[in-house]
Amino acid sequence: MDDNTPLLVIVDAANVVGSVPDGWWRDRRGAAERLRDRLAADGLPGHTGPEEIVLVVEGAARGVRPVPGVRVESAPGSGDDHIVDLVARAGDRPRLVVTADRELRRRVAELGARVTGPRTVRG
């Protein structure tokens, strides 16, 4: 991999949104859209190289539209399973998964991805 290969940043929207009790449960889709917009504006804080951000949504947040800088994927089933699939398909590319879910963290780490918690993108 050369230094110009963008870091693949996969964000577990349900987990990141659910990490702060700010009323997100009243409007799950709106909360996911606000997260998407924050990611589009700020990228991955502290990261200076190229990056590709993928926001994985599920449940009531399915159907959130992508915006420039953030690809949105609606998981057809489990969001965690979809994230694991994205990590596996990325091969040797550098990958970072944003989640606090312990089991998901374990699964993606076994595939060689780095993991960070929701605070990284919550500001």
C-alpha positions as CSV (number, residue, x, y, z in Angstrom):
1,M,0.0,0.0,0.0
2,D,1.4,3.4,-0.8
3,D,1.1,6.5,1.4
4,N,-1.7,7.9,-0.9
5,T,-4.1,5.0,-0.2
6,P,-7.0,6.7,1.6
7,L,-7.7,5.4,5.1
8,L,-11.1,3.7,5.1
9,V,-13.0,5.0,8.1
10,I,-16.1,3.0,8.8
11,V,-18.5,4.6,11.3
12,D,-21.0,2.5,13.2
13,A,-23.8,5.2,13.2
14,A,-26.1,3.5,15.6
15,N,-23.4,3.0,18.2
16,V,-21.9,6.5,17.8
17,V,-25.3,8.2,17.9
18,G,-26.4,6.1,20.9
19,S,-23.3,6.9,22.9
20,V,-24.8,10.2,24.1
21,P,-28.3,10.4,25.6
22,D,-29.3,13.6,23.7
23,G,-32.8,12.5,22.6
24,W,-31.6,10.6,19.4
25,W,-34.2,7.9,20.0
26,R,-37.0,10.4,19.1
27,D,-35.5,10.9,15.6
28,R,-33.0,8.2,14.7
29,R,-32.7,9.2,11.1
30,G,-32.2,12.9,11.9
31,A,-29.5,11.9,14.4
32,A,-27.7,9.8,11.8
33,E,-28.0,12.8,9.3
34,R,-26.5,15.1,11.9
35,L,-23.6,12.7,12.4
36,R,-23.2,12.4,8.6
37,D,-23.0,16.2,8.3
38,R,-20.5,16.5,11.1
39,L,-18.3,13.9,9.4
40,A,-18.6,15.7,6.0
41,A,-17.6,19.0,7.6
42,D,-14.8,17.8,9.9
43,G,-13.6,14.5,8.5
44,L,-11.7,12.4,11.0
45,P,-10.4,14.8,13.6
46,G,-6.6,14.6,13.9
47,H,-6.1,12.7,10.6
48,T,-4.2,14.6,8.0
49,G,-3.9,12.1,5.1
50,P,-6.5,11.1,2.6
51,E,-9.6,9.3,3.9
52,E,-12.8,7.7,2.7
53,I,-15.6,7.9,5.2
54,V,-18.4,5.3,5.2
55,L,-21.3,5.7,7.6
56,V,-23.2,2.5,8.2
57,V,-26.8,2.9,9.1
58,E,-29.5,0.4,10.1
59,G,-33.0,0.2,11.3
60,A,-35.0,3.5,11.4
61,A,-31.9,5.3,10.0
62,R,-31.9,3.3,6.7
63,G,-32.2,5.5,3.7
64,V,-30.0,8.4,4.9
65,R,-28.5,9.9,1.8
66,P,-24.8,10.3,1.1
67,V,-23.2,13.7,0.9
68,P,-19.9,14.8,-0.6
69,G,-17.2,13.3,1.6
70,V,-19.4,10.7,3.3
71,R,-20.7,7.5,1.6
72,V,-23.7,6.1,3.5
73,E,-24.5,2.4,3.4
74,S,-27.8,1.1,4.7
75,A,-27.2,-2.3,6.2
76,P,-29.6,-4.9,4.8
77,G,-29.6,-6.7,8.1
78,S,-27.3,-6.3,11.1
79,G,-25.2,-3.2,11.0
80,D,-22.3,-5.0,12.7
81,D,-22.3,-7.8,10.1
82,H,-22.2,-5.2,7.3
83,I,-19.3,-3.4,8.9
84,V,-17.4,-6.7,9.2
85,D,-18.1,-7.4,5.6
86,L,-16.8,-3.9,4.5
87,V,-13.6,-4.4,6.5
88,A,-13.1,-7.9,5.0
89,R,-13.7,-6.6,1.5
90,A,-11.1,-3.8,1.9
91,G,-8.3,-6.3,2.0
92,D,-4.9,-4.8,3.0
93,R,-6.1,-1.3,2.8
94,P,-5.7,0.7,6.1
95,R,-9.0,0.5,7.9
96,L,-10.4,2.2,11.0
97,V,-13.7,1.3,12.6
98,V,-15.4,3.8,14.9
99,T,-17.5,2.0,17.5
100,A,-17.7,1.2,21.2
101,D,-19.4,-2.2,20.6
102,R,-17.0,-4.8,22.2
103,E,-18.0,-7.7,20.0
104,L,-17.7,-5.7,16.8
105,R,-14.4,-4.3,17.9
106,R,-13.1,-7.9,18.4
107,R,-14.5,-9.0,15.0
108,V,-12.9,-6.2,13.0
109,A,-9.6,-6.3,14.9
110,E,-9.3,-10.0,13.9
111,L,-9.4,-8.8,10.3
112,G,-6.6,-6.3,10.9
113,A,-8.6,-3.1,11.3
114,R,-7.8,-0.5,13.9
115,V,-10.6,0.6,16.2
116,T,-11.5,3.8,18.0
117,G,-14.4,4.9,20.1
118,P,-17.3,7.3,19.4
119,R,-15.6,10.3,21.0
120,T,-13.2,10.4,18.1
121,V,-16.0,11.7,15.9
122,R,-18.5,13.1,18.4
123,G,-16.4,16.2,19.1
